[in-house]
Amino acid sequence: MLCNAQENEIGLEHALYYIAYATYLEFRGNYAKADAVYQQGINRLAAPVDRLKAKFAEFQQRMVRLQ
C-alpha cells in the first residue's frame, strides 16, 4: 500500500506517510532504507516537518542503542 501511494505520489507532502513507511521498514529490519525514507521526507519538507524530525531523532537514538 505504501509503495502504491509513492508510485502515485499520494500523500508525499504529509509527514505521516514517511513516519509510517520508515516504521514499517524499521520493523522489517531494513534500517538503512528507513533512514533514507526519513531523510527524504525531511528534504521534501513534509508537513508537519517538526514532527517528522522528532521521529527521525527517536529512530536515530534507537539505532545507536543497537550498535
BAKOL-613255 format. One record per residue: residue in one letter; x negated, y, z of N, C-alpha, C, O in turn. Coordinates in steps of 0.001 Angstrom, whole numbers, padded with zeros to 6 digits, always signed. Layout:
% BAKOL-613255
AXYZXYZXYZXYZ...
This chain:
% BAKOL-613255
M-000818-001187+000000+000000+000000+000000-000869+001261+000000-000587+002206-000737L-001922+001280+000822-002779+002460+000867-003535+002645-000438-003734+003773-000888C-003952+001556-001041-004646+001660-002333-003702+002179-003406-004102+002970-004259N-002460+001739-003366-001443+002206-004311-001218+003703-004134-001086+004432-005118A-001174+004162-002897-000998+005589-002634-002172+006380-003199-001990+007451-003777Q-003377+005841-003026-004559+006529-003542-004550+006570-005068-004833+007609-005664E-004227+005454-005691-004188+005406-007154-003205+006418-007721-003451+007007-008773N-002090+006621-007022-001064+007549-007488-001190+008933-006855-000325+009791-007033E-002280+009135-006114-002567+010414-005451-001405+010880-004579-001032+012053-004586I-000844+009935-003830+000264+010231-002923-000294+010390-001517-000951+009483-001007G-000045+011513-000896-000426+011735+000489-001875+012080+000725-002311+012124+001876L-002637+012327-000321-004057+012583-000152-004365+013908+000528-005506+014149+000924E-003376+014760+000666-003589+016037+001346-003274+015939+002838-003395+016926+003565H-002870+014756+003295-002490+014554+004696-003554+013764+005452-004014+012722+004984A-003935+014262+006609-004935+013593+007441-004491+012193+007830-005321+011290+007933L-003210+012001+008046-002710+010705+008486-003051+009598+007488-003305+008465+007895Y-003062+009899+006214-003444+008908+005199-004863+008401+005470-005098+007193+005499Y-005794+009315+005664-007189+008949+005869-007397+008250+007205-008192+007316+007306I-006682+008705+008228-006781+008068+009544-006279+006631+009467-006925+005718+009983A-005144+006428+008831-004574+005083+008717-005482+004177+007885-005725+003031+008263Y-005975+004671+006780-006818+003872+005897-008129+003502+006604-008554+002347+006573A-008760+004487+007237-010020+004235+007934-009821+003278+009110-010674+002430+009370T-008713+003409+009812-008420+002499+010928-008268+001071+010423-008785+000134+011032Y-007571+000907+009329-007416-000416+008717-008783-001000+008351-009068-002160+008646L-009621-000192+007709-010943-000657+007298-011804-001013+008507-012524-002011+008495E-011724-000193+009544-012480-000480+010762-012018-001809+011368-012845-002623+011779F-010737-002023+011423-010178-003262+011956-010686-004465+011162-010918-005533+011729R-010854-004294+009864-011338-005371+008991-012865-005510+009044-013425-006415+008424G-013535-004623+009777-014984-004696+009907-015754-003985+008814-016975-004117+008730N-015062-003236+007981-015713-002507+006891-016024-001083+007370-015377-000119+006963Y-017028-000981+008240-017342+000281+008901-017887+001334+007940-017567+002515+008073A-018690+000929+006994-019250+001891+006034-018149+002531+005199-018163+003740+004969K-017207+001732+004750-016092+002267+003953-015201+003151+004810-014720+004183+004341A-014974+002758+006066-014168+003587+006970-014818+004954+007156-014139+005980+007132D-016124+004962+007341-016862+006214+007475-016676+007072+006228-016435+008276+006325A-016788+006451+005065-016639+007171+003802-015236+007746+003646-015072+008846+003116V-014229+007017+004099-012843+007493+003998-012648+008726+004881-012042+009709+004455Y-013160+008670+006109-013061+009858+006985-013740+011056+006325-013180+012152+006298Q-014939+010848+005796-015662+011954+005174-014924+012497+003955-014909+013705+003717Q-014317+011602+003188-013559+012037+002017-012388+012932+002439-012147+013973+001828G-011675+012530+003468-010554+013327+003952-010989+014689+004457-010332+015697+004199I-012096+014713+005176-012616+015982+005692-013056+016869+004531-012789+018071+004537N-013722+016295+003545-014156+017074+002379-012976+017642+001599-013066+018723+001018R-011868+016900+001593-010664+017381+000900-009823+018318+001770-008792+018827+001330L-010274+018540+003006-009569+019393+003963-008127+018912+004177-007188+019707+004219A-007982+017598+004308-006658+017016+004553-006108+017577+005869-006816+017639+006874A-004861+017976+005846-004258+018653+006996-003547+017683+007933-002910+016738+007469P-003643+017897+009214-004498+018883+009891-005929+018366+010005-006178+017300+010567V-006850+019132+009468-008245+018704+009393-008856+018566+010783-009752+017744+010976D-008391+019355+011761-008932+019234+013117-008634+017867+013710-009479+017286+014390R-007447+017357+013459-007091+016020+013955-007959+014958+013275-008424+014016+013916L-008163+015124+011992-008988+014185+011239-010429+014199+011763-011041+013143+011927K-010958+015373+012021-012313+015486+012562-012413+014842+013939-013417+014203+014255A-011379+015007+014760-011374+014402+016092-011366+012880+016008-012090+012212+016747K-010555+012334+015116-010504+010880+014941-011825+010346+014383-012265+009255+014743F-012445+011124+013507-013739+010732+012962-014796+010710+014064-015629+009805+014107A-014767+011693+014948-015704+011739+016073-015506+010524+016986-016480+009940+017462E-014249+010145+017229-013964+008952+018032-014519+007702+017340-015103+006834+017989F-014335+007619+016049-014872+006497+015265-016387+006439+015393-016950+005365+015609Q-017045+007571+015262-018496+007602+015351-018979+007149+016728-020000+006470+016834Q-018258+007518+017770-018608+007076+019127-018490+005555+019243-019333+004908+019865R-017439+004987+018640-017282+003531+018673-018423+002855+017912-018895+001795+018322M-018864+003452+016821-019940+002866+016042-021248+002877+016824-022035+001936+016720V-021492+003924+017603-022688+003990+018436-022661+002865+019463-023688+002235+019716R-021505+002606+020052-021386+001558+021056-021598+000168+020455-022002-000752+021167L-021335+000002+019171-021520-001298+018521-022985-001627+018267-023345-002791+018096Q-023817-000612+018243-025231-000821+017923-025977-001435+019083-027180-001678+018984
